[in-house]
């Protein structure tokens, strides 16, 4: 059973609680910047373990100390609570 796509109101409410996140091209989007490549890669490694445990994997891109993440639930065709939950975990790990 796939997750349900969030309504515009649900999405607005979720974004209000997700510091740094926005909607770009129908996906939750954020760029993080770290002091070094090693710290950026460490963040990605930590988030990869969380994503695997959630069975929900991000679209992401890394250049030196920056990590850009886009989240959507492909089988649902949009942004779901799974994406919001992973975005929250990413923010926690980036602190």
N, C-alpha and C positions, 0 to 999 in steps of 0.2 A: 504494500500500500504506500503510495507516494504522499509526501507532505503537501499541505495546501498552501497555495500562493497567498501571501499577505495582501489584504486590501490596502488601498491608499491611506486610509486612516490608521490602520495597524502599522503600516510602514512609517508614517510620520511619527507615531508614538515611539516606535523602536529607535528611529534616528535621533530623537530627542535624548535618548539614554546612551547613545553610541558616540562618544567624543571622537571627532576627527573623520567620521565616516560620512559619505554622501552617496547619492545614486548617480551612476554614470553608465550610459548604454544599457539600462535595465538591470544593473548589477550593483550590489553594495561595493563601494570602492574606498580604499584608503592607501595612502603612502606613509610609511614609517621611515624615519631617518635615525641612524645609530651612530655612535662615535667612531666605529671602525667596521671593516668588512667582517672580522671575526664575530663581533657582537650581532651584526645583521644575520650572519649565517647561523649563529647559535639560536637566535630567535626563530629562524625558519625551522631548525632542527626540533626545537621544543614544540612549535606549533604543528609540525608534521606528526608528532606522536599523538597530540590531542586530536587532530583531524582524523587520523587512522582509527583511534578509539571511537570516534563519532561516526565513522564510515561516511565522512563528508569531506571532500578534498577541495582546496582552494585553487583558483587560477592565480598564479603569482609570478613575479618577475623580480630579479635581484641584480642591481648594479652597484658594486662596491658597498657603500654603507646604507643604501636605500632598498627597501622591500615594498613593492606595490602589490596589493591584493585586490582581487575581484571575486565576489561571492554570488553565486546563484545556484539554485537547485535545478539542474538540467531536466531531470525526469518529471518535475512539476511544471516546468516552463516559466519560472520566475523566482522571486525572492521569497523564501519561507522562513519559518522560525529556526530551522537548522542553520541558515546563514547568519541570522541574528545571534544565535548562541555561539557560533564559531567566531564572529566578530568580537563578541564580549571577551572570549578567551584570548583572542589575539591582543586586545587592549590590556588585559591583565598581564600577559606574558611580556609585553613591551615596556612595562614600568621598570 
